[in-house]
Amino acid sequence: MSTQAISHDPMLKFYRLVVGLLVVGFIYIIWPYISNVVTMLIFTFLFTTILLPLVDYLERKINSRGFSVLIITVVSITIIVTFLGSFVSNFVDQAKDFSVKLNQEEYISDLTNLIQEKLPAFDLNETDNQTALVSKIQGYVKSTLQNLLSMVGAVGGFLFTTVMVFIFTIILLFEYHHFKKSLVRFLPNKFFEVGLRMIYNIEHQISNYLTGQLLAAVSVAVMSIVGLFFLNLGGANLTLIVFIGTIAGLANLIPLVGPFVGMIPAIVIAVMNNLGNDIALNHVLFGITPVPSPFYIFDIAVMFLIVQQIDNNLVTPVLVGESVGLHPIMVMIALLIGGTLMGPMGMLFAVPAAGVLKVIYQEVSFITKNSHLL
Amino acid sequence: MKNAIWTNIFRNWQQTESKTVMTLKQVPIFKGLSEREFLEIETIIHERAFHPKEIIFKRQAPGEAMYIIMAGDVEIYIEDHNDNKNVLATLEQGDFFGELALLDNETRSATAAAIESSTILVFSQTDLESLIERKPSLGNKILLNLARVTGARLRKTNELLAVTQKESA
């Protein structure tokens, strides 16, 4: 029986379908137990893909892979620690300023007057039922403690995952080529060359996408910082602009949704800094238009929209290009599926994962069409 | 009697050259490489086992790698429309084939199959690209050797062509 005849055997097709369904069912059942490990491995693979060109470049210069990995590790840790340290200290200062502002009597009365003026149904002085109030406060304290405990747990889990991903990434960077060799050892002889090409194409697909996205994120961060700087010149009184820009850049890694997430910290800080400032409250869009923009909210939104337009129409097409080559509708479907399965994390990985699936599909269809050559 | 602890400690010192490195040293494409460079190639090269009569690659299939015979025999042949086999060459331990796949993306010009149980080393185009990227001096040595081998084969082909033309004239 020829290969063509075998591949069109209806029983074989049915058998493959049953095996496929069994595999999917098995993964669905064990997923809750392995999801953390899989997430760690995906992150490890992504970080390795991002850092691999740098390690290879250094290896070429200093002729030692071990030292190359060490240098990249030390530099990465230094950058992350410096950035986070600076962010935390600046954020604490910002929070202190805000709490001092809130403690001042006139701000509280201003805020109370504002609330009573805008929302007359909301009576702040209603204290008739003292017992109900005490039990309400007790409930708040209890839920706050519970939230704190769960937050400590989540932070612990996050730290554990981060440390493990970091260790895995170092090992994989050091052993990458050896690891790849071990991986292809399991390929049957018949599919060996095709398998090598598929792995190479997947590597390139992900590497191009990630490099492009990272460069686009950096450009969004820089443009946002410049935009926020100009808004400050116009009196927006924004602080932490480097961090807001960086968050906007990072949020930009999630297609479609990210850009809107990026502007939230800027708006929050604008409101925090300008609370009680009548000029900021009565500000109009760009100071010249008739459109009201309290606390510069719409100025910030418009600035971010301009940054997004520049990114979408000029920067991303050049840097990312058609690295993944997916139709916009496919990107949206991938994002919806990723978001439903794994939340924001799923949205972050949705497009590169869809790109990988596309490469696999192309290679499998090539194998199917040219099965007589294998 | 040998002391097991000392044997274990000095195990790496007594390590002899692997069979892979010994095979690679017979191949002109890896001529002039240092011991360290041979070890580098050994870490990335793939070792594959083939059964008797198992096809290594078919004619017209896209070529991605060159093959070096570590053990066993391989025949290179072309089949006509009636499945008649025209054997072009029979290769043995230390021989290599399919090296043009490292340079171009053309399809295979003949079929290769193992005659008996064979162990074959596979050096792919992507491995070579990775070496050129990470270890340019090693990559360049291999490329230069590849050019020499291809040039020698071209010269031989020209000589054969000249002889054939002379005979037919």
Interface residues (C-beta under 8 A of the other chain):
Chain A: D56 E59 R60 N63 H177 H178 K181 V184 R185 N189 K190 F192 E193 V194 L196 R197 I199 Y200 N370 H372 L373 L374
Chain B: T43 I44 H46 R48 F50 E54 I55 I56 F57 K58 Q60 A61 P62 G63 E64 A65 V122 S124 T126 S130 E133 R134 K135 P136
